[in-house]
């Protein structure tokens, strides 16, 4: 019984410390509290300073295949080459 109690207590503590997400404090257009979960005060929809992780547009790779054709892979890498055509540094 003591092992069960300790296990439940340890599991509860682990679950409470994981993520620490709270409900967004922003309001929807209908003046209802937002239901999104966030680790900050406001979610990405209500935070005016939010920047998405990837503002870089994907482009087609500048590399060529073994047959001499243009590569069709897309890349966000600044040098313009996909993972197959990047030079190993």
N, C-alpha and C positions, 0 to 999 in steps of 0.2 A: 504494500500500500504506500509505503514511504517513497519507493522508486517511482511509482505512478505519479504521485504528487510533485516530485521533483521534475519529472519529465514534462508534465503539463506546465509547470511554472517556467521551465527553461524554454519551452516552445512558445509560450505566451510572450516572454521577453523578446525572443528572436523575431517574432511577428511584428511586435510594436516598433522595434528599431529598424526594420526593413522598409526602406522607401520614404517614410515620413511624409507621405503625400496628404494634402488637405484639400478641401473643396474650394474652388475659386470663389473669390469675393465679388466678382463682377456681376452685373445684371444684364439680362437678355433684353431684347426690344420690348417684350411684354412686361418688363420690370419684375422678372422672376430671377431668383439667384441661379447663376450658372452651375451646372452639374459636373463640369469637368474637374478632374483631380490634377493637382499641381504641387510641386515642391516649393513654390513661391507663393506670393499673395494672389497674383492674377495669372490666369492661364494665357496661352499664346494668342487667343482671340481678343482678350481684353487688355493685354499689355501693349501700349503704344510703342514701346522701345524694343519689342521683340524683333529679332532678325532670324530668318530661317538659316539652318546650317549650310545650305547649299544654294547660294545665289549665282553660282557659276553655271552657265549653260553648257550642256554636253555638245560636242562637235564630233564629226566623223574623223577617224584616225587618218594621219598623213602617211602611214606606212603602206607597203605593198606586200602582196602575198608571194609565195614561191613561184606561182605561175605568172607573176608580173602584173596582176590586177590590183586595183585599189582595195585596201582593207575596208570592210564595212562596219567594224566595231566602233562604238561611240566611246568618247573619253571626256573627262573633265580635267584632265591633267593639263597644266599650262604649256607643256612642250608640244602638245598636239598628237602624242602617240598613245595608243592603248597599252594595256599590260603586256601584250605579246610583242610589241615593237619598241618598247622603251629600252634604252641602252642600260645595261647593268653597271652601276657606278661602283 
